[in-house]
Amino acid sequence: MVDQAMPRSISISRRALLAAPAAAAAAAAPSWPAGVEVIDAHSHLAHRANPRWAEDDRALVDAADKLGIAQLACSILPAERAATPDVFRQCNDWVADGMRRFPGRILGYAFVNPGFVREAAAEVRRCVEQRGFIGVKLYNTYFADEPVLNPLAELCVELRVPLLHHAGRPSWLSPPQPRISDGSHLSALAARYPELMLICAHICGGGDWEWQIKALRRAPSVYLDLAGSVADEGVVEMAARILGADRLLFACDLSMTASVGRIRGAELPEADKRKILGQNFARILARRGTR
């Protein structure tokens, strides 16, 4: 409907016109609780098979600037998940380069295939001890509770770094990722290694998130990252009620609008939001002294 009271012309100065984009950007930026440095605990830099990889990486950091996200914990995943050592080393080399290109903004996860036991361990040591990476990222090559993961879990405990594991609970038949881990697999791994800082990835990535949250309630050492594009209501509140705010991590996994809105709209005390937005992950980083 047209407002009949709208004036026929509007007078605006040049200074006001030039100030408008900056004002709009400030209005769009989220107002986070005071006293917290926001950390995205699960993100990705672009694979360099993408010819626009440099522009996409720059756009990711620019988006973080606009959203008030201080740091992004990133990995690069290969196109083929059963990656050979040469492939996962190359991905980690690119992450290390991203850390150099955006100093202080990118935190590195070392992506490996645990099936190559010796090579994966050597690569994690190289990345963490020589390059300052802060953790390990695993995809769905194996279930999280398979014995092949044991050496890598033990190494993460030794190095005092978190293990971020791809996870989900598909709610349809014939899932497209037949070896995807769910909360029960991660709980079993956590029971074997209670000192392991294990992160269950993207609760809002699709599937039965209520089941996932309940499956983790008896695994107190497992953190839950709140990333994902699914915009169901009540996820954060249920996770905080069942798991506690101390176990929740703000993350986007590149779904930045949904993930930011999920925390802003959550009906939680500001003290809990501060924990989720950065304090919990800062506590993880402090275990190794990288914070």
N, C-alpha and C positions, 0 to 999 in steps of 0.2 A: 504494500500500500504506500502511495506517495504522501508524504507529510505536506499538507497544504500550507502549513505555517512556515515552511522552509524559505529562507530569503532567496531572492533571485540571484544575488551575487555575494561572494565572500571575498573580503580583502585579507590578504596574507602577505607578510613581509618576506623578502628574500632570505633573511636570517632564519625566520621561523620555518620556511620551506626546507632549507638545508638541514635544520635540526630535526626534522620529522623522522628520517630514517633511523637516526640514533635513538630517538625517543621510542620508536616502535620496537627496536631491538631490545632496549632496556625493559620495555613492558612485556616482551615475549619471554625474557629470561626468567627461569623459575626462582622463586624466593625460597631458598633453602633455610632450614633452621640455623641460627647463629652458632658459631663455634665448631664447625665441622668442615673438613676438606673432603669433597665428594670424590669417590674413587669408583670407577666402573670396573668391577671385578672380572668381567668376561667380555672381551671384544676381539676383533680380528683386523689385521692389516690385509691389504689386497694381495692376492697371488699375482706374481709378475707375468703369468701368461696373459693376464688382462693388460692390454696396451695402455689403459688409463690408470694403471696402478698408482702412479705418483699423485695424480689429481684426486683419486679416491682417498688416498691416505690423508692428503691435505684437507679434503672435505670432512673427513672424520674428525680431525683435530679442530677444525673450524666449528663444527657442530658442537663438540665438547665445550669450546669456549662460550658459545651462545647459551648453552644449557648449564653452565656453571660447574662442569665436571673437570676436576683438576688433573686427574690421571686416568689412563685406560690400560688395563692389563690385557695384552694382546698376544695371540698366536697367529700363525698362518697355516692353513690346512691344505694339503695337496689334493689334486682332483681324484686320485686313487687312494682310498683310505688305507689299504694294506701296503703302506709305503715302505720302500726299501731304505736302507740307511743313507744312500746317496740323496734320495728324495727328501727325507726329513731333515738331513743336515742342511740342504739348500734352503728349505723353508725357514729354518732357524737362523741361517746367515742373513736372510732378508729381514727377519725380526730385529736382529742385532743392528742392521743398518737403519731400520726405523727408529730404534732407540737413539742412534747417533743423530738422525735428522731432526728428531723432536726431543731434545734433551729434557729430562725431567717430566715429560708428559706420557711417554710410553714405558710400560713395565712389561717385561718379556716372559711369556710361557714357552718352555721348550716342548715342541710337539715331537713325539716319538712313537714307534710301533714296538710295543713290549715283546712281540714275538721274536725280535732280534735282541736277545737278552743282553749280550755283552756290548753290542753296538749302541743299544738304547742307553745303557748305564753310562758308557763313555761319553755319549752326547750330552746327557743331562749334567754330568760333572763338568764338561767343557762349558756349557751354557751358564750354569750357576756359579761355578768357582772362578771362571776366567772372564765371563762376559756380564756378570751381574744380573742374570735372569732371576725371577722371583718365584718360579714354580714350574709345574709340568702339566701339560694338556694331553689327555687321551681321548680318542674317538671310540668307535664301536667295532674295532677289529676283534676284540674279545669281550666277554662279559666281565664285569668288574670283580667278580668273586672267583674267576678262574686262577689256578695256581701260577700261571705264567706271569701274573702281575705281581707276585710276591716280592721278587728282587727289586722291582721298581718302587714298590711301597716302602720297603726297608730302606732304600736309598733316600727317598723323600724324608723319612723320619730322621735319618742320619744328617742330611743337609738342612733340615728344619725348613722345608719349603712345602707349600700346598700342592695337592694333586687335584686338578679340575677335571672331572670326568663327564663326558657327554652322557645324557640320561633322558629318559622319558617313559611314559606308560601309555603306549598307543591304545586307543579305544575303538579300534577297528580291526578287522581280520587281515591277515597277511600283511604285517607292517612292512614298509619299504626298507627298514633297517632291521633285518632279522636278528642281529646280535646286539641290539640296543639294551643297555643296562637300565634297570629301574631301581627304586629305593631299596628293594630287598637285596639286590646284588651289592649295592654300596654299603648297606648295613652289615652284610656278611664280611666284606673286606674290612670295615671298621672294627668289627668284633675281633678279627685276627690282629689288627694293628691299631689299638686304641689311641696311640700317640700320633697317628697319621692325621694331618690336617686335610681332610677329604672334602671336596666341594661337589655337590650334586648340581649339575648344570640346568639352567633355564626351566624353572618350574612352569613357566607360561609359554613353553615352546610347542604345546599341543598335547592332547591326550588327557588322561585322568589325573589332574593335579591333586585332587582330594586324596586319592589313593596314595600318591607319591608322598604327600606330607605325612599321612598316617604311618606309612612304611618306615619313615625315618625317626619316629618319635622315640624308639628305644636304641637309637644310635647317637648318643650325645656328642660324639666328636665330629659328626658330619655337619658341615655348613650347607645351606641351601641358597643358591643364587636365584634372584627373582626376575631374571631376564625373560624376554619372549614377546611375541607379537599378539598373543591371545589376550583379549581385554576383558576377561570375565571379572566380575566384582567379587570381592571378599577373599581373594587369594592371600594378600599380605596379612589381613586380619586373622585368617585361619592359621596361617603359618606361625604368626607371632603367638597366638593362643596355645597351639599345640607344641611347637618347638622352642618358643621363646625368642625374643628379639635379638638376643646375643648370638644366635646361630644363623641370622639372615644377612645376606649381602646384596647391596644394590648392584645391578648389572644390567646391561642392555643387549648384548650379543647382536649389535647393530640395529635392534628395534628401539631406537632412542625415544621416539615420541611416546609410545605405549609404556615403556619402562619408567620414564620420568613421571608421566601422569599417574602411573600405578602407585608410586610412593607419595606424590603430592596429594592424591585423593584418599590415601589410606587413613582410616580413623584410628590413629595411634597417637600416644603422647609424643611431644617433640623430642623428649629424651630417647625414646625408642627409635625415632626416625634418624637421629644423629648416629646412633649405633649402626643402623642399617646402611646409611649413606656413606660411611667411611671409617668410623671408629672400629668396627669389627675387623675390617680388612687391614686396617693399620695395625691392629693387634697381631694378626697373622704375619705381617711383614716384620714386625718387631721380633718375632721368634728367631729370625736369622740375623737381625741387626741391620736390615735394609730400610728401616724406618726411624 
